[in-house]
Amino acid sequence: MHLVRIAGFSAFLLTAPLVAQDKAADTSKQANPFDLSAVKNLIGTEGVPTADAVAALEQQSQAAMSAGDCKQAVELMDKYARKANALANLIASGLQPYYDASYDSRKGFSYSKLSSLIPAEKLANGYRAKRNHAMIMQAECFTKLGDTDKAVQTYFQVLNLTSIDDTEWWDRARNELYSLLGVK
């Protein structure tokens, strides 16, 4: 990650790819620039994620949670988390030339061009946070439904994704996981 300071404002611009890939997959991607399988997998069968689609799923999943319908909420939270994640990754793809640039190229990047990237980075990070919150609520529903295995698996996964700055949700997930594990 790179810390960028702009007019007293600090922002992190990530330099790691947003979709986990091993070196072999990355090499083959470079060998065939027309291989669209990664983005096809990201979009899935439901089509291109939009801000409106993510917002609709957020409302539906929140309504199911509020109604105490954990069985429906688990499914909706999964769709919501996946769509928010896909949208975050697609937004961040617009920043990929910066991510892939060499240190020297980034060093020579103009201040105005760099500052224009920050809103997109913040937007992508916001959708990642929504993904994480949905996964935490999904794990809570798994607990209520008595599916401890899925709850623990989901907490494990989301705790690997949660930002240190998202303290409230980090604490919430960590405390629930520890409760399920019977540790303090």
Backbone bond lengths (Angstrom), bond angles and torsions (degrees), N, CA, C in turn:
res aa  C-N    CA-C-N  psi(-1)  N-CA   C-N-CA  omega(-1)  CA-C   N-CA-C  phi
1 M - - - 1.442 - - 1.513 109.34 -
2 H 1.292 114.60 151.11 1.449 120.62 176.44 1.505 108.79 -119.96
3 L 1.338 117.25 130.52 1.443 121.65 174.35 1.515 107.30 -88.37
4 V 1.307 115.45 126.72 1.449 121.18 -178.86 1.514 107.69 -118.61
5 R 1.326 116.86 129.53 1.459 121.14 177.17 1.517 108.53 -108.58
6 I 1.316 113.76 125.13 1.455 119.86 178.81 1.517 107.56 -131.44
7 A 1.312 116.24 115.41 1.467 123.31 177.63 1.529 111.59 46.33
8 G 1.321 116.29 50.03 1.459 121.23 177.77 1.526 113.54 79.75
9 F 1.314 118.11 -2.22 1.451 123.01 -179.56 1.523 108.28 -101.74
10 S 1.313 117.05 132.86 1.455 120.78 178.44 1.514 109.22 -107.60
11 A 1.296 116.04 139.61 1.459 121.36 176.10 1.518 108.56 -144.51
12 F 1.315 115.58 150.11 1.447 120.49 176.16 1.514 108.64 -100.95
13 L 1.302 116.05 127.75 1.451 121.03 170.99 1.513 106.41 -107.09
14 L 1.309 115.86 121.43 1.449 121.06 -176.59 1.513 110.37 -75.49
15 T 1.312 115.58 148.33 1.456 119.11 176.20 1.513 111.23 -115.17
16 A 1.318 118.14 -0.93 1.460 120.65 -179.89 1.525 109.41 -92.55
17 P 1.328 116.85 148.61 1.466 119.12 175.83 1.525 110.12 -61.74
18 L 1.310 117.02 149.75 1.450 121.57 -176.81 1.517 112.82 -87.61
19 V 1.294 117.59 -20.09 1.448 121.50 177.29 1.522 106.21 -111.14
20 A 1.330 115.25 121.61 1.465 118.71 -176.81 1.521 110.32 -61.14
21 Q 1.304 114.89 128.87 1.460 121.42 177.85 1.519 107.89 -142.71
22 D 1.312 116.29 143.64 1.455 117.58 174.44 1.527 108.94 -86.45
23 K 1.321 116.08 170.71 1.465 121.25 -176.48 1.534 111.42 -59.65
24 A 1.322 117.16 -39.56 1.466 119.72 -178.88 1.520 110.70 -64.41
25 A 1.322 116.80 -41.97 1.464 120.16 179.44 1.518 109.88 -65.65
26 D 1.334 117.09 -38.67 1.452 121.04 -179.79 1.525 110.41 -66.50
27 T 1.330 116.84 -39.46 1.458 121.27 178.95 1.522 110.28 -64.84
28 S 1.326 116.74 -43.33 1.462 119.07 -179.81 1.522 110.64 -67.39
29 K 1.328 116.76 -31.23 1.458 120.35 177.38 1.525 109.75 -62.94
30 Q 1.329 116.39 -41.39 1.448 120.56 178.80 1.522 110.81 -68.63
31 A 1.322 116.95 -32.81 1.454 120.79 -178.68 1.527 111.19 -70.97
32 N 1.329 117.14 -29.21 1.457 120.80 -179.40 1.526 109.75 -130.47
33 P 1.317 117.94 89.22 1.466 120.37 -177.59 1.526 113.12 -68.71
34 F 1.337 117.93 -7.40 1.462 121.38 -179.59 1.521 113.01 -98.27
35 D 1.331 117.18 4.17 1.457 121.63 177.90 1.526 107.85 -78.30
36 L 1.305 116.53 108.04 1.461 122.26 -177.31 1.525 112.66 -99.43
37 S 1.322 117.74 13.00 1.465 120.77 -175.14 1.527 112.45 -61.79
38 A 1.323 118.44 -36.44 1.469 119.84 -178.73 1.528 111.04 -64.31
39 V 1.314 117.12 -44.63 1.463 119.04 179.89 1.522 110.76 -72.96
40 K 1.333 117.91 -31.41 1.470 120.36 175.50 1.527 109.91 -63.31
41 N 1.329 117.05 -41.12 1.462 120.88 177.43 1.522 111.08 -66.36
42 L 1.309 116.32 -37.51 1.457 121.17 179.64 1.520 110.80 -65.00
43 I 1.311 116.90 -44.02 1.462 121.61 -178.94 1.520 110.92 -73.45
44 G 1.310 116.55 -36.29 1.457 120.48 178.25 1.514 111.99 74.29
45 T 1.312 115.59 -161.47 1.463 121.31 -176.40 1.526 112.17 -88.38
46 E 1.319 116.98 -10.57 1.468 120.39 -175.55 1.520 113.59 -92.32
47 G 1.312 117.65 0.67 1.450 120.39 176.90 1.515 113.88 92.03
48 V 1.324 114.42 179.74 1.461 121.97 -176.35 1.531 109.78 -63.59
49 P 1.332 117.52 127.69 1.459 119.68 178.08 1.532 110.46 -74.11
50 T 1.302 116.11 139.74 1.459 121.23 176.62 1.519 108.75 -124.30
51 A 1.313 115.85 164.40 1.462 120.29 177.66 1.534 110.25 -60.10
52 D 1.331 117.03 -39.65 1.470 120.47 179.14 1.525 111.85 -64.97
53 A 1.332 116.98 -40.81 1.468 120.54 179.54 1.525 110.47 -64.84
54 V 1.336 116.98 -41.20 1.464 120.58 178.65 1.532 109.88 -65.29
55 A 1.321 117.03 -42.92 1.472 120.99 179.49 1.524 110.92 -62.47
56 A 1.336 117.48 -40.23 1.465 120.80 179.02 1.523 111.03 -64.17
57 L 1.327 116.77 -43.84 1.464 119.88 177.85 1.526 111.48 -65.68
58 E 1.320 116.31 -35.91 1.466 119.97 177.04 1.530 110.06 -61.16
59 Q 1.321 116.83 -46.58 1.468 120.77 -179.85 1.529 111.39 -63.85
60 Q 1.331 116.56 -44.41 1.460 120.29 -179.89 1.527 111.53 -62.55
61 S 1.331 116.44 -43.95 1.464 119.43 -177.92 1.529 110.85 -70.10
62 Q 1.327 117.06 -37.23 1.470 120.46 177.12 1.535 110.22 -64.28
63 A 1.339 116.77 -39.87 1.468 121.02 178.92 1.531 110.58 -63.40
64 A 1.318 116.80 -42.20 1.468 120.03 178.17 1.527 110.51 -64.38
65 M 1.338 116.57 -40.54 1.467 120.16 177.44 1.527 110.46 -62.65
66 S 1.329 116.08 -46.63 1.471 121.06 -178.72 1.528 111.45 -62.16
67 A 1.329 116.48 -34.38 1.460 121.01 179.29 1.528 111.99 -79.51
68 G 1.330 116.77 -5.62 1.460 120.82 -179.88 1.519 113.20 76.25
69 D 1.325 117.56 16.29 1.460 122.26 -179.91 1.530 109.21 -91.25
70 C 1.319 116.18 78.68 1.464 121.07 -175.52 1.523 112.68 -66.81
71 K 1.310 117.64 -30.51 1.463 119.34 179.47 1.527 109.84 -62.53
72 Q 1.326 117.86 -46.84 1.460 121.06 178.05 1.531 110.58 -71.86
73 A 1.337 116.71 -38.28 1.469 120.71 -178.22 1.523 111.79 -61.60
74 V 1.330 117.65 -38.11 1.470 121.25 179.52 1.521 110.15 -58.38
75 E 1.322 116.76 -46.15 1.470 120.83 -179.81 1.524 111.01 -67.20
76 L 1.326 116.81 -44.16 1.461 120.48 -179.25 1.525 111.51 -67.24
77 M 1.325 117.39 -39.57 1.461 121.08 179.00 1.533 110.56 -64.41
78 D 1.322 116.47 -36.20 1.461 119.58 177.62 1.528 110.45 -64.61
79 K 1.328 116.84 -46.60 1.468 120.66 178.33 1.531 110.53 -62.73
80 Y 1.311 116.20 -43.35 1.464 121.58 -179.77 1.530 110.78 -62.08
81 A 1.333 116.97 -47.63 1.466 121.12 -179.50 1.524 111.05 -62.30
82 R 1.315 117.07 -44.10 1.467 120.76 -179.15 1.529 111.65 -65.38
83 K 1.333 116.38 -41.65 1.457 119.99 -178.71 1.531 110.20 -69.83
84 A 1.336 117.84 -39.84 1.467 121.14 177.03 1.524 110.63 -63.94
85 N 1.323 116.85 -39.94 1.467 121.28 178.02 1.522 110.80 -64.03
86 A 1.332 116.63 -45.34 1.463 120.23 179.91 1.528 110.69 -62.87
87 L 1.325 116.66 -42.03 1.460 120.08 179.20 1.526 110.43 -64.06
88 A 1.315 117.85 -42.67 1.464 121.50 177.82 1.525 110.63 -59.27
89 N 1.324 116.44 -44.95 1.469 120.01 -178.94 1.524 112.21 -68.21
90 L 1.314 117.13 -36.17 1.465 119.78 177.66 1.525 111.04 -69.27
91 I 1.317 117.42 -40.17 1.473 120.61 175.95 1.526 109.28 -60.88
92 A 1.323 115.75 -46.24 1.463 120.60 -178.17 1.527 112.10 -66.39
93 S 1.329 117.89 -22.90 1.469 119.10 178.12 1.525 111.07 -62.27
94 G 1.324 117.01 -25.66 1.458 120.29 175.52 1.517 112.77 -68.02
95 L 1.322 116.38 -15.00 1.462 122.23 179.07 1.530 112.02 -100.44
96 Q 1.323 116.49 -3.14 1.459 121.10 -173.19 1.530 114.17 -56.53
97 P 1.333 119.72 -39.02 1.471 116.96 177.77 1.533 112.36 -58.30
98 Y 1.323 117.52 -34.35 1.462 120.15 176.50 1.527 110.08 -69.80
99 Y 1.348 116.36 -45.33 1.464 120.48 179.55 1.527 111.61 -58.00
100 D 1.323 116.13 -40.97 1.461 120.86 -175.27 1.526 113.81 -82.70
101 A 1.324 117.53 -10.12 1.463 120.82 -175.90 1.530 111.10 -69.55
102 S 1.297 115.26 153.20 1.460 120.72 176.55 1.528 109.68 -71.19
103 Y 1.298 115.63 165.11 1.462 120.94 178.15 1.527 110.41 -56.96
104 D 1.321 116.53 -44.94 1.467 120.60 -179.38 1.520 111.74 -63.06
105 S 1.317 117.14 -39.80 1.466 120.15 178.63 1.524 110.88 -66.00
106 R 1.333 116.30 -41.38 1.471 119.57 179.28 1.522 110.58 -66.47
107 K 1.327 115.90 -37.97 1.465 120.80 -179.25 1.532 110.95 -60.98
108 G 1.326 116.18 -34.97 1.457 120.73 -179.32 1.523 114.14 -87.82
109 F 1.304 116.90 3.05 1.465 121.95 -177.96 1.525 109.16 -69.39
110 S 1.301 117.74 133.60 1.463 121.15 -175.27 1.531 111.66 -68.14
111 Y 1.303 114.71 149.76 1.465 122.48 179.31 1.526 111.06 -57.55
112 S 1.303 118.00 -45.91 1.464 120.67 -177.48 1.527 111.30 -67.36
113 K 1.327 116.90 -38.11 1.463 120.13 178.58 1.530 110.02 -67.68
114 L 1.321 116.64 -41.94 1.458 120.98 178.90 1.519 110.97 -63.44
115 S 1.318 117.41 -44.58 1.466 119.99 -179.08 1.529 111.49 -65.36
116 S 1.326 117.81 -24.12 1.466 120.33 178.28 1.527 112.08 -73.91
117 L 1.333 117.96 -16.71 1.465 121.74 179.69 1.527 112.73 -82.92
118 I 1.303 117.06 -24.45 1.465 121.11 -172.73 1.525 113.12 -61.26
119 P 1.337 120.73 -43.36 1.469 118.34 178.67 1.532 113.39 -59.46
120 A 1.316 117.31 -39.15 1.469 119.98 178.51 1.522 110.67 -67.02
121 E 1.327 116.99 -39.80 1.465 120.81 177.85 1.533 110.48 -62.94
122 K 1.322 116.30 -43.57 1.470 120.40 178.57 1.523 111.39 -64.45
123 L 1.326 116.76 -39.92 1.464 120.83 178.62 1.530 110.65 -63.66
124 A 1.319 116.94 -46.64 1.463 120.67 178.12 1.530 110.55 -60.10
125 N 1.320 116.96 -43.67 1.463 120.36 178.99 1.526 111.71 -64.50
126 G 1.325 116.86 -34.38 1.463 120.70 176.32 1.519 111.60 -62.94
127 Y 1.337 116.46 -40.91 1.463 119.52 177.92 1.528 111.18 -70.67
128 R 1.313 118.08 -30.92 1.470 120.12 174.49 1.529 110.27 -65.73
129 A 1.323 116.44 -40.17 1.467 120.07 177.42 1.529 110.19 -63.19
130 K 1.328 117.21 -41.16 1.471 120.46 177.00 1.531 109.83 -60.90
131 R 1.332 116.86 -42.22 1.467 120.91 176.86 1.526 110.15 -57.47
132 N 1.316 116.01 -47.35 1.464 120.61 -178.08 1.522 111.70 -63.10
133 H 1.320 116.90 -43.66 1.467 120.62 -179.71 1.531 110.37 -63.19
134 A 1.317 116.07 -40.94 1.470 119.98 177.99 1.526 110.50 -62.27
135 M 1.324 116.62 -41.30 1.465 119.80 -179.82 1.530 111.25 -66.67
136 I 1.321 116.95 -36.93 1.465 119.83 178.29 1.523 110.00 -66.11
137 M 1.323 116.85 -43.83 1.470 119.60 177.81 1.521 111.08 -65.76
138 Q 1.320 117.12 -34.07 1.457 120.76 176.15 1.533 109.87 -63.70
139 A 1.314 116.83 -43.98 1.472 120.68 178.23 1.524 110.56 -62.26
140 E 1.323 116.67 -39.36 1.467 120.15 177.17 1.524 110.87 -61.50
141 C 1.322 116.49 -39.15 1.467 120.16 177.05 1.523 111.26 -67.02
142 F 1.326 117.38 -41.38 1.458 119.45 176.61 1.531 109.95 -57.12
143 T 1.325 116.76 -40.15 1.467 120.61 178.09 1.520 110.19 -62.36
144 K 1.331 116.79 -47.08 1.479 120.76 -179.93 1.523 111.41 -62.80
145 L 1.328 116.55 -32.57 1.465 120.75 179.80 1.528 111.91 -81.98
146 G 1.335 117.17 -3.45 1.461 121.59 178.41 1.509 114.61 82.86
147 D 1.317 117.76 13.07 1.468 121.59 179.42 1.532 109.02 -98.17
148 T 1.324 114.93 76.66 1.461 121.84 -176.05 1.525 112.01 -61.69
149 D 1.326 117.16 -38.62 1.467 119.58 -179.83 1.529 111.26 -58.63
150 K 1.328 117.27 -49.33 1.460 120.18 -179.46 1.529 111.02 -67.41
151 A 1.325 117.08 -35.28 1.468 120.26 178.23 1.526 109.92 -62.67
152 V 1.326 117.12 -48.01 1.469 121.19 -179.75 1.524 110.62 -63.33
153 Q 1.317 117.14 -43.72 1.462 120.51 178.69 1.526 111.36 -60.12
154 T 1.323 116.23 -42.76 1.464 120.30 -178.59 1.515 110.67 -69.53
155 Y 1.336 117.90 -42.43 1.472 120.08 176.20 1.520 110.97 -60.83
156 F 1.323 116.47 -43.05 1.467 120.37 179.12 1.527 110.43 -57.83
157 Q 1.322 115.70 -47.98 1.465 120.17 -178.07 1.526 111.60 -64.95
158 V 1.324 117.20 -47.05 1.466 119.85 -175.13 1.524 111.58 -70.90
159 L 1.312 118.34 -30.83 1.464 119.51 176.98 1.523 111.30 -67.70
160 N 1.321 117.36 -25.07 1.469 120.85 174.05 1.521 111.96 -76.41
161 L 1.313 117.77 -13.81 1.457 122.78 -178.31 1.526 113.67 -105.50
162 T 1.325 116.49 -22.59 1.462 121.84 -172.70 1.523 111.73 -71.57
163 S 1.320 115.16 138.08 1.460 122.14 178.81 1.527 110.59 -76.14
164 I 1.295 115.98 146.17 1.464 121.37 176.40 1.526 111.06 -62.11
165 D 1.330 116.74 -24.71 1.461 121.54 -179.79 1.520 112.98 -77.86
166 D 1.315 117.98 -15.42 1.464 122.31 -179.17 1.529 108.96 -91.78
167 T 1.316 114.97 59.99 1.459 122.95 -169.46 1.526 113.70 -57.27
168 E 1.320 117.27 -45.27 1.467 120.71 -177.25 1.533 110.98 -58.87
169 W 1.329 116.59 -47.29 1.464 120.45 -178.03 1.523 111.35 -75.36
170 W 1.321 117.42 -32.91 1.466 120.95 176.20 1.525 109.12 -62.56
171 D 1.347 116.12 -49.21 1.469 120.61 178.76 1.530 111.18 -59.42
172 R 1.311 115.19 -43.98 1.466 121.08 -178.81 1.529 110.35 -59.12
173 A 1.321 117.14 -49.68 1.465 121.31 -179.04 1.526 111.44 -66.86
174 R 1.317 116.15 -45.10 1.466 120.32 -178.17 1.526 110.37 -61.57
175 N 1.333 117.02 -46.75 1.470 120.84 -178.44 1.522 111.80 -63.32
176 E 1.329 117.20 -40.20 1.467 120.37 178.14 1.532 111.26 -66.74
177 L 1.330 116.51 -41.12 1.467 119.88 177.72 1.521 109.88 -61.40
178 Y 1.330 116.74 -48.66 1.461 119.86 -178.95 1.525 111.38 -61.98
179 S 1.319 116.40 -36.06 1.461 120.01 176.93 1.525 110.92 -62.07
180 L 1.315 116.10 -44.35 1.464 120.17 178.63 1.520 111.83 -65.19
181 L 1.329 116.21 -31.24 1.466 121.02 -179.83 1.539 112.12 -83.51
182 G 1.324 115.75 -10.46 1.458 119.73 -179.52 1.516 113.30 72.90
183 V 1.331 116.86 29.99 1.468 120.91 178.20 1.526 109.21 -122.99
184 K 1.339 113.96 159.50 1.472 120.52 179.36 1.502 110.28 -116.82
